[in-house]
Amino acid sequence: MTRTGDMPAYRITAWLQSPHLVDTQVPKPGPGEVLVAVAASGLCHSDLTMCQIPGEIGELIGWRMPFTLGHEIAGTVVEAGPDAPDAPDVPDVPDVGTAVALVSPTSCGRCAYCLAGRDSACPNGLAGRGYGRDGGLAPYVVAPVRGLIPLNGLDPVAAAPLTDAGATSYHAVRRVLPVLEPGSTAVVLGAGGLGGFAIQHLKACSPARVVAVDVSPARLVTAAELGADETVPGVGDDPGMTTGAIKELTGGGAAAVLDFVGTDATIAAGIGAVRPCGAFGLVGSAGGRLRAGWYGGLPREAEVFTFQGSTIADAHAVIALAAAGRIRSLVEVFTLDQVADAYRALDEATLRGRAVVTP
């Protein structure tokens, strides 16, 4: 059955303008796509900065105005588009009524990175659902079949944040697994949404002791509930104090530090806390810098990396972990007409878990 008519959507309608609820058309799926009835759409801190991007930058990376926010999506397949011609690599279209999660990052499936399973580095992924294209803060959204993950009974409200926050943190954890041996320590800087998932991934996938660091006492309590073995308050104005506390806890340095904040202070504290031959991953996008020289400023023989997003394989792995009960989503649910309140709570860091909107 074809859906037609108007629907409400939370959209950015012009460059440098705040988003708001408007009426827009129900989208139509094209070849190799399906129409999904959105059951849940997670909110992300990056949404708050999208309306600050000037038109010349947005157009340079392929964004189009207007567009609907929301890139963490789960829902139900309600309609399939026409068959994609000459596309043997496109998976079978799920039956109408199948509950699915939508892989959050966009990728082309054809470039060298995608063909190697490294689709998080796809050069065609700068614009996608919820960032430059219509996303999930609406009753319906279109998605390519390639990016659908059957939920197999998993609650879509819990699944939606897994597609970005859960999968991105898993991507970071997967990168540092080679250095996490029995008796080693992994440190998570920033125990909010992504950090909370990272704690759980580390406990589920590695033998490491996990230390959570956050300035919020409430978040440290939640981190302990999610499995952190130790918690450390910080990082404050003196990152050296946090570095010292971590080195004292670990007997000289952590095997891996994952920074989900990304300020000058957290980067300095994290780099300083990594032992030789360890790993430091920068995920948080607060715009910080490392004010140190390459020699003497970086841990010896260590891997230092940064990235955004995750791969399709990461998303499948995280959905499987959740379906098996090995990780869980802490969520606070809002309706579509409460979305401005939800973003306000996200910006003010008053949420215990991820904000999820049920359109």
Residue pairs with C-beta under 8 A, 6 or more apart in sequence:
1 78
1 79
2 28
2 79
3 26
3 35
3 78
3 79
3 140
4 26
5 25
5 26
6 23
6 24
6 25
6 26
7 23
7 24
7 25
7 26
7 138
7 139
7 140
8 21
8 22
8 23
8 24
8 138
8 139
8 336
8 359
9 21
9 22
9 23
9 24
9 68
9 134
9 137
9 138
10 19
10 20
10 21
10 68
10 69
10 70
10 137
10 138
10 336
10 339
10 357
11 19
11 20
11 21
11 22
11 24
11 66
11 67
11 68
11 69
11 137
12 18
12 19
12 50
12 51
12 65
12 66
12 67
12 69
13 19
13 20
13 22
13 65
13 66
14 65
14 66
15 53
15 54
15 55
15 58
15 65
16 51
16 52
16 53
16 54
16 55
17 51
18 51
19 51
19 69
20 340
21 336
21 337
21 339
22 66
24 66
24 68
24 134
24 138
26 35
26 139
26 140
27 35
27 134
27 140
27 141
27 142
28 35
28 81
28 142
29 35
29 79
29 80
29 81
29 142
30 81
30 82
30 142
31 81
31 82
31 83
31 84
31 85
31 87
32 81
32 83
32 84
32 87
32 90
32 144
32 145
32 146
33 80
33 81
33 142
33 143
33 144
33 145
34 77
34 78
34 79
34 80
34 81
34 93
34 94
34 142
34 143
34 145
34 148
35 77
35 78
35 79
35 80
35 81
35 140
35 141
35 142
36 73
36 75
36 76
36 77
36 78
36 100
36 102
36 140
36 141
36 142
36 143
37 75
37 76
37 78
37 139
37 140
38 70
38 73
38 74
38 75
38 136
38 138
38 139
38 140
38 141
38 359
39 74
39 75
39 76
39 99
39 156
39 157
39 160
39 358
40 73
40 74
40 75
40 156
40 157
40 159
40 160
40 356
40 357
40 358
41 70
41 72
41 73
41 135
41 136
41 137
41 160
41 356
41 357
41 358
41 359
42 70
42 72
42 73
42 160
42 161
42 163
42 164
42 165
42 331
42 354
42 355
42 356
42 357
43 70
43 72
43 339
43 342
43 343
43 346
43 354
43 355
43 356
43 357
44 71
44 72
44 164
44 165
45 193
45 346
45 347
46 131
46 285
47 69
47 70
47 71
47 130
47 343
48 343
48 346
48 347
50 69
50 131
53 63
55 65
58 65
58 132
61 126
61 127
61 132
62 126
62 127
62 132
63 127
63 131
63 132
63 133
64 127
64 132
64 133
67 130
67 131
67 132
67 133
67 134
67 135
68 130
68 134
68 135
68 136
68 137
68 138
68 141
69 130
69 135
69 137
70 129
70 130
70 135
70 136
70 137
70 138
70 141
70 357
71 104
71 128
71 129
71 130
71 131
71 135
71 136
71 163
71 164
72 104
72 130
72 136
72 160
72 161
72 162
72 163
72 164
72 165
72 354
72 356
73 101
73 102
73 104
73 129
73 130
73 135
73 136
73 141
73 143
73 160
73 163
74 99
74 100
74 101
74 102
74 151
74 156
74 157
74 159
74 160
74 163
75 99
75 100
75 102
75 136
75 141
75 156
76 97
76 98
76 99
76 100
76 156
77 93
77 94
77 95
77 96
77 97
77 98
77 100
77 148
78 96
78 97
78 140
79 96
80 93
80 96
81 142
84 90
89 109
90 145
90 146
91 145
91 146
91 148
92 145
93 145
94 100
94 145
94 148
94 150
98 150
99 150
99 151
99 154
99 156
100 148
100 149
100 150
100 151
101 148
101 149
101 151
101 154
101 156
101 159
101 160
101 162
101 163
101 315
101 319
102 129
102 136
102 141
102 143
102 147
102 148
102 149
102 163
103 146
103 147
103 148
103 149
103 163
103 167
103 312
103 315
104 128
104 129
104 130
104 163
104 164
104 167
104 309
104 310
104 315
105 119
105 120
105 122
105 125
105 128
105 164
105 309
105 310
105 311
106 122
106 124
106 125
106 127
106 128
106 129
106 133
106 147
107 113
107 114
107 119
107 120
107 122
107 124
107 125
107 312
108 114
108 122
108 124
108 125
109 119
109 146
111 122
111 123
111 124
113 119
113 120
113 121
113 122
113 123
114 122
117 311
117 313
118 311
119 125
119 311
119 312
120 171
120 307
120 308
120 309
120 310
120 311
120 314
125 309
126 132
127 133
129 135
129 136
129 141
129 143
130 136
130 137
134 141
134 142
135 141
136 160
136 359
137 336
137 339
137 357
137 359
138 336
138 359
139 359
146 312
147 312
149 163
149 315
149 316
149 319
151 159
151 319
151 323
152 323
153 323
154 319
154 322
154 323
157 329
157 331
157 333
157 356
157 358
158 322
158 328
158 329
158 331
159 319
159 322
159 329
160 356
161 193
161 329
161 331
161 353
161 354
161 356
162 197
162 315
162 318
162 319
162 322
162 329
163 315
163 318
164 309
164 310
165 193
165 194
165 197
165 354
166 197
166 318
166 322
166 327
166 329
167 310
167 311
167 314
167 315
167 317
167 318
168 194
168 283
168 308
168 309
168 310
168 314
169 194
169 195
169 197
169 198
169 201
169 258
169 260
169 283
170 197
170 198
170 201
170 310
170 314
170 317
170 318
170 321
171 307
171 309
171 310
171 311
171 314
172 198
172 258
172 281
172 283
172 307
173 198
173 201
173 202
173 205
173 206
173 258
174 205
174 314
175 279
175 281
175 303
175 305
176 186
176 255
176 256
176 258
176 279
176 281
176 303
177 205
177 206
179 255
179 256
179 277
179 278
179 279
179 303
180 186
180 202
180 206
180 207
180 208
180 255
180 256
181 207
181 208
181 255
182 207
183 207
183 209
184 207
184 208
184 209
184 254
184 255
184 256
185 208
185 209
185 210
185 211
185 249
185 250
185 254
185 255
185 256
186 202
186 206
186 208
186 209
186 210
186 211
186 254
186 255
186 256
186 257
186 258
187 210
187 211
187 212
187 213
187 246
187 254
187 256
187 257
187 258
187 270
187 273
188 195
188 198
188 199
188 202
188 210
188 211
188 212
188 213
188 223
188 228
188 258
188 260
189 195
189 213
189 214
189 235
189 257
189 258
189 259
189 260
189 261
189 266
189 269
189 270
189 284
190 213
190 214
190 259
190 260
190 261
190 266
190 284
191 199
191 212
191 213
191 214
191 216
191 219
191 220
191 222
191 223
191 228
191 231
192 214
192 219
192 260
192 349
193 353
193 354
194 260
194 283
194 284
195 212
195 214
195 219
195 223
195 258
195 260
196 222
196 223
196 226
196 330
196 353
197 318
197 327
198 258
198 260
199 210
199 212
199 223
199 226
199 227
199 228
200 226
200 227
200 326
200 327
200 328
201 318
201 321
201 327
202 208
202 210
202 227
203 210
203 227
204 321
204 326
204 327
208 255
208 256
209 229
209 230
210 227
210 228
210 229
210 230
211 228
211 229
211 230
211 231
211 232
211 246
211 249
211 250
211 254
212 219
212 220
212 223
212 224
212 228
212 230
212 231
212 232
213 231
213 232
213 233
213 234
213 235
213 242
213 246
213 269
214 220
214 223
214 231
214 233
214 234
215 233
215 234
215 235
215 236
216 349
217 233
218 352
220 228
220 231
220 233
222 330
222 352
223 231
224 231
226 330
230 249
232 242
232 245
232 246
232 249
234 241
234 242
234 245
234 269
235 242
235 261
235 263
235 265
235 266
235 269
236 242
236 265
237 265
239 264
239 265
239 266
239 268
239 269
239 272
240 268
240 269
240 272
242 269
242 273
243 268
243 269
243 272
243 273
246 253
246 254
246 257
246 269
246 273
247 253
247 273
250 273
250 275
252 275
253 273
253 274
253 275
253 276
253 278
253 299
254 273
254 274
254 275
254 278
255 274
255 275
255 278
255 279
256 274
256 278
256 279
256 280
256 281
257 270
257 271
257 273
257 274
257 278
257 279
257 280
257 281
258 280
258 281
258 283
259 266
259 267
259 270
259 280
259 281
259 282
259 283
259 284
260 283
260 284
261 284
261 286
261 288
262 282
262 283
262 284
262 285
262 286
262 287
262 288
263 284
263 286
263 287
263 288
264 288
264 289
264 290
264 291
265 288
266 284
266 286
266 288
267 282
267 288
267 289
267 290
268 290
268 291
268 292
270 280
270 282
271 280
271 290
271 292
271 297
271 298
271 299
271 304
274 280
274 299
274 302
275 299
275 302
276 299
276 300
276 301
276 302
277 300
277 301
277 302
278 299
278 302
278 303
279 302
279 303
279 304
279 305
280 299
280 302
280 303
280 304
280 305
281 304
281 305
281 306
281 307
282 304
282 305
282 306
283 306
283 307
283 308
285 308
290 297
292 298
298 304
318 327
321 327
322 328
322 329
329 353
329 354
330 352
330 353
330 354
331 353
331 354
331 355
331 356
332 342
332 345
332 351
332 352
332 353
332 354
332 355
332 356
333 356
333 357
333 358
334 341
334 342
334 355
334 356
334 357
334 358
335 357
335 358
335 359
336 357
336 358
336 359
338 357
339 357
342 355
342 357
343 355
345 351
345 355
346 355
